[in-house]
Amino acid sequence: MIPKRIQKKIQIIIELNQKKQYLKAKRLCHEVLSKDKSLAIVWRLLASNAASLEQWKQAIEALNRTIELGENDLANYRFLAVCYFSDGQFGLAQKFFTQVFNRNQDSNVLSELAANFCRMGERSQAKKIYDILIAQNPHNTSALLSATVLELAENPYGSTWAGYRARHLEKDASNVSETIAEAWQGQPLQGKSILIWQDQGIADQIIFSRTYPLLCKDTKSVTVVSESRLINLLQNSFPEICFLDLEKQKLQTLIANKFDYQVIAGDLPQFYLTSKKALDQSYRALTCTAKLTNELTEKLPSQIKIGLSWFGGGSHYKANNRWSLPTEALELLANKTDISYYSLQYGDYKEQQKKLSKRNINIIDINGYEAAGDFDHYAALIQQMDIIVAVDNSAAILAAALGKEVWVLHPADPFWVWGVGAEHNWYPATRHFVKPWNIDWVTYIQKEVIPALNKRINTLTSL
């Protein structure tokens, strides 16, 4: 029987969790456990707090203590599997997801197991599971979209894209007002005007921009509503198209333009990228303003320049994730004194750069050309680089779209657009390094990337 004073503290912890005051709740958990380590419920609450703070190893430790104390129901084992998954311990995650599914046959657990196989680079295993989930429920949009993305990595043509439309049913999906124009679904476009809406993140907008000129051959006019940071770069790259700033457009103004059709950018490849030949022929490098490029050419030193981008996965991540490099790995990439290294990284990573500067490693920021600003300026900086070494993020996508030599550092599950291991090549001037899930970034970069990079630098130096 738990004493009443402890029960009151447990209730306070629960209320703090509900208010998302996780640090306070965590401190109170430790206070209670310092006096009595046999309280399984408090260990379980501590695990929940740690998980909410993305402190996965602490969550795993607390959950194991919970289970050791007899609270070994399936919910705790599933939570443990999720924590192993989030911490990148995919082998253990697979073990516990499998055990839980074998006992409860829950399709949600099966979906989590498929996602875990993806993280391990086991695409065929993941695809089999998604096919099972779709057979069980043809309206399972999450499974349909996941299966389609796996297929796109190998076969990004025509009918494969039909399943990609499932993203419209996902939470926070890109959807448009039906009052502006009729939805385009492959109808004849001769003499017609069409409005294209941006799709999802900024990398997606760059990826799908290769289809825009293809529409121009069929239509009277093409108008694209895009993110403001991209407008100048895209307008310079595709002068035959009208680009509108998403933030400045009003619904009534768009209605007044009387477009014949409207479409979301990610729905275009289904109709225009119907074969490998069509994909190859659709490539057209983006181009930034020549004046910006010339100004930077005069401003930057003539020595070899390497652009670096080392964090991916979105700014909402509190810590390094599978897409991102730790400081120690970044140090390995930027330790030559006769090379100039430039930051192409989006976001504020000044502290990481300060740590490196104390070790005499300088990654240079060029004011006015950052990823957070106008992408025409950002692209001009990228154009100055001899090599871009980036994790699987929007910097890599933009550099590849500009036709630059890009070395992409992938986790075990590369983004579909790169076609790693497939016959297609969405962007021709890219080189790919895929890190196995069970090897850390420092070890992998030392063994696989640095020898190749040194050899390439020597070649460039000798030119």
C-alpha positions as CSV (number, residue, x, y, z in Angstrom):
1,M,0.0,0.0,0.0
2,I,1.4,3.4,-1.0
3,P,1.4,5.9,1.8
4,K,-1.1,8.9,1.3
5,R,1.7,11.5,1.2
6,I,3.3,9.6,-1.7
7,Q,-0.1,9.2,-3.4
8,K,-0.5,13.0,-3.2
9,K,3.0,13.5,-4.8
10,I,2.1,11.0,-7.5
11,Q,-1.1,13.0,-8.2
12,I,0.9,16.2,-8.5
13,I,3.3,14.5,-11.0
14,I,0.3,13.4,-13.1
15,E,-1.1,17.0,-13.1
16,L,2.3,18.5,-14.0
17,N,2.5,16.1,-16.9
18,Q,-1.0,17.1,-18.1
19,K,0.2,20.8,-17.9
20,K,3.4,19.7,-19.9
21,Q,5.6,20.9,-17.0
22,Y,7.8,17.9,-17.6
23,L,11.0,19.1,-15.9
24,K,9.1,19.8,-12.6
25,A,7.4,16.4,-12.9
26,K,10.7,14.7,-13.5
27,R,12.4,16.4,-10.5
28,L,9.5,15.3,-8.3
29,C,9.8,11.7,-9.6
30,H,13.5,11.7,-8.6
31,E,12.6,13.0,-5.2
32,V,10.1,10.3,-4.6
33,L,12.4,7.5,-5.9
34,S,15.3,8.7,-3.8
35,K,13.3,7.5,-0.8
36,D,11.6,4.5,-2.3
37,K,12.9,2.8,-5.5
38,S,10.3,0.1,-5.5
39,L,7.4,2.3,-6.8
40,A,6.8,1.1,-10.3
41,I,4.2,3.7,-11.0
42,V,6.7,6.5,-10.4
43,W,9.3,4.8,-12.6
44,R,6.6,4.7,-15.3
45,L,5.8,8.4,-14.9
46,L,9.6,9.2,-15.0
47,A,9.8,7.3,-18.3
48,S,6.9,9.4,-19.7
49,N,8.6,12.6,-18.5
50,A,11.9,11.7,-20.1
51,A,10.3,10.7,-23.4
52,S,8.4,14.0,-23.5
53,L,11.8,15.7,-23.2
54,E,13.3,13.4,-25.8
55,Q,15.7,11.9,-23.2
56,W,15.3,8.4,-24.6
57,K,18.1,6.6,-22.7
58,Q,16.6,7.8,-19.4
59,A,13.2,6.8,-20.6
60,I,14.5,3.3,-21.5
61,E,16.2,2.9,-18.1
62,A,13.0,4.0,-16.2
63,L,10.8,1.6,-18.3
64,N,13.2,-1.3,-17.7
65,R,12.9,-0.6,-13.9
66,T,9.1,-0.5,-14.3
67,I,9.1,-3.9,-16.0
68,E,11.5,-5.4,-13.4
69,L,9.1,-4.4,-10.7
70,G,6.4,-6.5,-12.2
71,E,4.6,-4.0,-14.5
72,N,5.1,-6.1,-17.6
73,D,1.9,-5.4,-19.5
74,L,2.1,-5.0,-23.3
75,A,1.6,-1.3,-23.1
76,N,5.0,-0.9,-21.3
77,Y,6.7,-3.2,-23.7
78,R,5.3,-1.2,-26.6
79,F,6.4,2.0,-25.0
80,L,9.9,0.5,-24.5
81,A,10.0,-0.4,-28.2
82,V,9.0,3.1,-29.2
83,C,11.8,4.5,-27.0
84,Y,14.4,2.2,-28.5
85,F,13.2,3.3,-31.9
86,S,13.4,7.0,-31.1
87,D,16.9,6.4,-29.6
88,G,18.1,4.7,-32.9
89,Q,18.5,1.3,-31.2
90,F,16.5,-0.3,-34.0
91,G,17.6,-3.9,-33.3
92,L,16.1,-3.8,-29.8
93,A,13.1,-1.9,-31.2
94,Q,12.5,-4.7,-33.7
95,K,12.7,-7.3,-31.0
96,F,10.1,-5.7,-28.8
97,F,7.7,-4.6,-31.5
98,T,7.7,-8.2,-32.8
99,Q,7.0,-9.6,-29.4
100,V,4.2,-7.2,-28.8
101,F,2.6,-7.8,-32.2
102,N,2.8,-11.6,-31.8
103,R,0.8,-11.2,-28.6
104,N,-1.8,-8.6,-29.6
105,Q,-1.9,-8.6,-33.4
106,D,-2.4,-4.8,-33.3
107,S,-2.1,-3.3,-36.8
108,N,-0.7,-0.1,-35.3
109,V,2.2,-2.1,-33.8
110,L,2.7,-3.7,-37.2
111,S,2.9,-0.2,-38.7
112,E,5.6,0.7,-36.1
113,L,7.5,-2.4,-37.0
114,A,7.5,-1.5,-40.7
115,A,8.8,2.0,-39.8
116,N,11.5,0.4,-37.8
117,F,12.5,-1.8,-40.8
118,C,12.7,1.4,-42.9
119,R,15.1,3.0,-40.4
120,M,17.3,-0.1,-40.7
121,G,17.4,0.2,-44.4
122,E,15.3,-3.0,-44.8
123,R,13.0,-1.6,-47.5
124,S,11.7,-5.0,-48.8
125,Q,10.7,-6.1,-45.3
126,A,8.9,-2.8,-44.7
127,K,7.2,-3.0,-48.0
128,K,5.8,-6.5,-47.3
129,I,4.3,-5.2,-44.0
130,Y,2.7,-2.1,-45.6
131,D,1.2,-4.4,-48.3
132,I,-0.3,-6.5,-45.6
133,L,-1.7,-3.4,-43.9
134,I,-3.2,-2.1,-47.1
135,A,-4.8,-5.5,-47.9
136,Q,-6.4,-5.4,-44.4
137,N,-7.6,-1.9,-44.9
138,P,-7.4,-0.3,-48.4
139,H,-8.2,3.1,-46.8
140,N,-5.1,3.0,-44.5
141,T,-3.7,6.3,-45.9
142,S,-0.6,6.1,-43.8
143,A,0.4,2.7,-45.0
144,L,-0.5,3.6,-48.6
145,L,1.7,6.7,-48.5
146,S,4.6,4.9,-46.8
147,A,4.5,2.1,-49.4
148,T,4.4,4.6,-52.2
149,V,7.4,6.5,-50.9
150,L,9.3,3.2,-50.8
151,E,8.3,2.5,-54.3
152,L,9.2,6.0,-55.5
153,A,12.8,5.4,-54.4
154,E,13.1,2.7,-57.0
155,N,10.5,3.6,-59.6
156,P,9.5,7.3,-59.6
157,Y,7.4,7.1,-62.8
158,G,3.8,7.5,-63.8
159,S,1.4,5.2,-62.0
160,T,3.6,4.9,-58.9
161,W,2.7,8.5,-58.1
162,A,-1.0,7.7,-57.8
163,G,-0.4,6.5,-54.3
164,Y,1.4,9.7,-53.4
165,R,-2.0,11.5,-53.5
166,A,-2.7,9.8,-50.1
167,R,-0.7,12.6,-48.6
168,H,-3.6,14.9,-49.1
169,L,-5.5,12.9,-46.4
170,E,-2.7,13.3,-43.9
171,K,-2.7,15.8,-41.0
172,D,-1.4,19.2,-42.1
173,A,-1.5,18.2,-45.7
174,S,-1.3,20.7,-48.6
175,N,-4.8,21.3,-49.8
176,V,-6.4,24.1,-51.8
177,S,-9.7,25.9,-52.0
178,E,-12.1,24.4,-54.5
179,T,-13.5,27.9,-55.2
180,I,-10.5,29.1,-57.2
181,A,-10.6,26.7,-60.1
182,E,-11.4,23.1,-61.1
183,A,-8.8,20.5,-60.0
184,W,-6.6,19.4,-62.8
185,Q,-6.3,15.6,-63.1
186,G,-4.9,15.2,-66.5
187,Q,-7.5,17.0,-68.6
188,P,-6.2,18.6,-72.0
189,L,-4.5,21.9,-71.3
190,Q,-4.2,23.4,-74.7
191,G,-5.2,27.1,-74.5
192,K,-5.8,26.8,-70.7
193,S,-4.3,28.6,-67.7
194,I,-3.3,26.6,-64.6
195,L,-2.4,27.6,-61.1
196,I,0.1,25.4,-59.2
197,W,0.3,25.4,-55.5
198,Q,3.5,24.7,-53.5
199,D,3.7,21.2,-51.9
200,Q,4.8,20.6,-48.3
201,G,8.3,21.7,-47.3
202,I,10.8,23.9,-49.2
203,A,12.8,20.8,-50.4
204,D,9.6,19.4,-52.0
205,Q,9.0,22.7,-53.8
206,I,12.5,22.6,-55.3
207,I,12.1,18.9,-56.3
208,F,8.8,19.3,-58.1
209,S,9.8,22.5,-59.8
210,R,11.3,20.4,-62.6
211,T,7.8,19.7,-63.9
212,Y,6.8,23.3,-64.3
213,P,8.4,23.9,-67.7
214,L,6.8,20.7,-69.0
215,L,3.4,22.3,-68.4
216,C,4.3,25.4,-70.4
217,K,4.5,23.3,-73.6
218,D,0.8,22.4,-73.1
219,T,-0.8,25.5,-71.6
220,K,-1.6,29.1,-72.3
221,S,-0.1,30.2,-69.0
222,V,1.4,28.7,-65.8
223,T,1.3,30.5,-62.5
224,V,2.9,29.1,-59.3
225,V,2.1,30.1,-55.8
226,S,5.4,29.6,-53.8
227,E,7.1,30.4,-50.6
228,S,8.6,33.9,-50.6
229,R,12.2,32.7,-50.0
230,L,12.1,30.8,-53.3
231,I,10.4,33.4,-55.6
232,N,13.5,35.1,-56.9
233,L,15.4,31.9,-57.6
234,L,12.5,30.2,-59.3
235,Q,11.6,33.2,-61.3
236,N,15.2,33.5,-62.5
237,S,15.3,29.8,-63.3
238,F,11.9,29.7,-65.1
239,P,11.3,33.1,-66.7
240,E,8.4,31.7,-68.8
241,I,6.4,31.1,-65.6
242,C,4.7,33.6,-63.3
243,F,5.5,33.1,-59.6
244,L,3.4,34.6,-56.8
245,D,4.3,35.0,-53.2
246,L,2.2,32.7,-51.0
247,E,2.2,35.1,-48.1
248,K,0.9,38.0,-50.1
249,Q,-1.9,36.2,-52.0
250,K,-5.5,36.8,-51.1
251,L,-8.2,34.2,-52.1
252,Q,-10.4,36.7,-53.8
253,T,-7.5,37.9,-56.0
254,L,-6.8,34.4,-57.1
255,I,-10.4,33.8,-57.9
256,A,-10.5,37.0,-60.0
257,N,-7.7,35.6,-62.2
258,K,-10.2,33.0,-63.5
259,F,-7.7,30.1,-63.8
260,D,-9.0,27.1,-65.8
261,Y,-7.4,24.6,-63.5
262,Q,-5.4,24.3,-60.3
263,V,-3.1,21.6,-59.0
264,I,-0.7,20.8,-56.2
265,A,2.9,20.5,-57.4
266,G,3.4,17.0,-56.1
267,D,0.5,15.7,-58.3
268,L,2.3,16.7,-61.5
269,P,4.9,13.9,-61.8
270,Q,2.2,11.3,-62.3
271,F,1.4,12.9,-65.7
272,Y,4.8,14.2,-66.8
273,L,7.5,11.9,-65.4
274,T,6.2,8.7,-66.9
275,S,9.5,6.9,-67.7
276,K,13.2,7.1,-66.9
277,K,13.7,8.9,-70.2
278,A,11.1,11.5,-69.3
279,L,12.7,12.0,-65.9
280,D,16.2,12.4,-67.4
281,Q,15.0,14.9,-70.0
282,S,13.1,16.9,-67.4
283,Y,16.3,17.9,-65.6
284,R,17.0,21.6,-65.9
285,A,19.4,23.2,-63.4
286,L,18.2,26.1,-61.3
287,T,20.1,29.4,-61.9
288,C,20.5,32.3,-59.5
289,T,21.0,35.9,-60.5
290,A,24.4,36.3,-62.3
291,K,25.1,39.6,-60.5
292,L,25.1,37.8,-57.1
293,T,27.4,35.1,-58.4
294,N,29.8,37.7,-59.8
295,E,29.9,39.7,-56.5
296,L,30.7,36.6,-54.5
297,T,33.4,35.5,-57.0
298,E,35.2,38.7,-56.3
299,K,34.6,38.5,-52.5
300,L,35.6,35.0,-51.7
301,P,39.2,33.6,-51.8
302,S,40.4,31.5,-54.7
303,Q,41.3,28.4,-52.7
304,I,39.2,25.3,-52.7
305,K,35.8,26.0,-51.0
306,I,33.7,23.3,-49.4
307,G,30.1,24.0,-48.3
308,L,28.8,22.1,-45.3
309,S,25.4,21.4,-43.9
310,W,25.2,19.0,-41.0
311,F,21.8,19.1,-39.4
312,G,18.5,17.8,-40.8
313,G,15.1,16.6,-39.7
314,G,13.6,20.0,-38.9
315,S,14.1,22.6,-36.3
316,H,11.6,21.0,-33.9
317,Y,14.2,18.3,-33.0
318,K,15.7,19.1,-29.6
319,A,18.9,17.1,-30.2
320,N,20.9,15.4,-32.9
321,N,18.9,12.8,-34.8
322,R,19.7,10.1,-37.4
323,W,19.9,12.8,-40.2
324,S,22.4,14.9,-38.3
325,L,26.1,15.0,-37.5
326,P,27.6,15.4,-34.1
327,T,30.3,18.0,-33.6
328,E,33.0,15.4,-33.6
329,A,31.9,14.2,-37.1
330,L,31.8,17.8,-38.4
331,E,35.3,18.3,-37.1
332,L,36.6,15.4,-39.2
333,L,35.1,17.0,-42.3
334,A,36.5,20.5,-41.8
335,N,40.0,20.0,-40.5
336,K,42.2,21.0,-43.4
337,T,44.0,24.4,-43.1
338,D,44.3,25.0,-46.8
339,I,40.6,24.6,-47.5
340,S,37.9,27.2,-46.9
341,Y,34.8,25.8,-45.3
342,Y,31.4,27.6,-45.5
343,S,28.2,27.0,-43.6
344,L,25.2,26.2,-45.7
345,Q,23.3,25.2,-42.6
346,Y,19.8,26.5,-41.9
347,G,19.1,27.6,-38.3
348,D,21.2,28.8,-35.4
349,Y,24.2,26.5,-34.7
350,K,26.6,29.2,-33.5
351,E,27.4,27.2,-30.3
352,Q,28.5,24.3,-32.3
353,Q,30.7,26.5,-34.5
354,K,32.2,28.2,-31.4
355,K,33.2,24.8,-30.1
356,L,34.9,24.0,-33.4
357,S,36.6,27.4,-33.5
358,K,38.3,26.7,-30.2
359,R,39.9,23.7,-31.9
360,N,41.1,26.0,-34.8
361,I,38.3,24.8,-37.1
362,N,36.5,27.7,-38.8
363,I,33.2,27.3,-40.7
364,I,32.5,30.6,-42.3
365,D,29.1,32.3,-42.4
366,I,28.5,34.9,-45.2
367,N,26.0,37.5,-44.1
368,G,23.2,38.0,-46.5
369,Y,23.6,34.6,-48.1
370,E,22.1,32.4,-45.4
371,A,19.5,29.6,-45.9
372,A,17.1,31.6,-43.7
373,G,17.0,34.4,-46.3
374,D,16.4,34.8,-50.0
375,F,17.2,31.5,-51.8
376,D,18.6,33.5,-54.8
377,H,21.4,34.7,-52.5
378,Y,21.7,31.3,-50.8
379,A,22.0,29.6,-54.2
380,A,24.7,32.2,-55.2
381,L,26.8,31.1,-52.2
382,I,26.3,27.4,-53.1
383,Q,27.4,28.1,-56.7
384,Q,30.8,29.3,-55.4
385,M,31.5,25.9,-53.7
386,D,33.8,23.3,-55.3
387,I,32.1,20.6,-53.3
388,I,29.0,20.5,-51.1
389,V,29.0,17.9,-48.3
390,A,25.6,17.8,-46.7
391,V,23.3,15.5,-44.8
392,D,20.0,14.4,-46.4
393,N,18.3,17.9,-46.1
394,S,17.1,20.8,-48.2
395,A,20.7,22.2,-48.6
396,A,21.6,19.0,-50.4
397,I,18.4,19.2,-52.6
398,L,19.1,22.8,-53.6
399,A,22.7,22.2,-54.3
400,A,21.8,19.2,-56.5
401,A,19.1,21.2,-58.3
402,L,21.7,23.8,-59.1
403,G,23.8,21.1,-60.7
404,K,26.6,21.3,-58.2
405,E,28.8,18.4,-57.0
406,V,27.1,17.2,-53.9
407,W,28.1,14.5,-51.5
408,V,25.1,13.5,-49.5
409,L,25.5,11.7,-46.1
410,H,22.4,9.6,-45.6
411,P,21.1,7.5,-42.7
412,A,20.2,3.9,-43.6
413,D,16.9,5.1,-45.1
414,P,17.7,7.8,-47.7
415,F,15.0,10.2,-48.9
416,W,13.2,8.7,-51.9
417,V,14.3,11.4,-54.4
418,W,17.9,10.3,-54.5
419,G,17.1,6.9,-55.8
420,V,20.0,5.4,-53.9
421,G,20.6,1.9,-55.2
422,A,18.1,2.3,-58.1
423,E,18.7,2.9,-61.8
424,H,17.2,6.4,-61.9
425,N,19.1,9.6,-60.9
426,W,16.9,12.5,-60.1
427,Y,20.0,14.7,-59.8
428,P,23.0,13.7,-61.9
429,A,26.0,15.3,-60.0
430,T,25.5,13.6,-56.7
431,R,27.5,11.1,-54.7
432,H,25.9,9.1,-51.9
433,F,27.2,7.8,-48.6
434,V,24.7,5.6,-46.8
435,K,25.6,4.9,-43.1
436,P,24.4,1.6,-41.7
437,W,22.0,2.1,-38.8
438,N,24.2,0.3,-36.3
439,I,27.4,2.4,-37.0
440,D,27.9,5.9,-35.5
441,W,28.6,8.9,-37.7
442,V,32.2,9.5,-36.5
443,T,33.2,5.9,-37.3
444,Y,31.5,5.9,-40.7
445,I,32.9,9.3,-41.8
446,Q,36.4,8.3,-40.7
447,K,36.2,5.0,-42.6
448,E,34.2,5.8,-45.7
449,V,34.0,9.6,-46.4
450,I,37.3,11.1,-45.4
451,P,39.5,8.9,-47.6
452,A,37.3,9.6,-50.6
453,L,37.1,13.3,-49.8
454,N,40.9,13.6,-49.4
455,K,41.3,12.0,-52.8
456,R,38.8,14.4,-54.4
457,I,40.5,17.4,-52.8
458,N,43.9,16.2,-54.2
459,T,42.3,16.0,-57.6
460,L,40.9,19.5,-57.4
461,T,44.2,20.9,-56.1
462,S,46.1,19.4,-59.1
463,L,43.8,21.0,-61.7
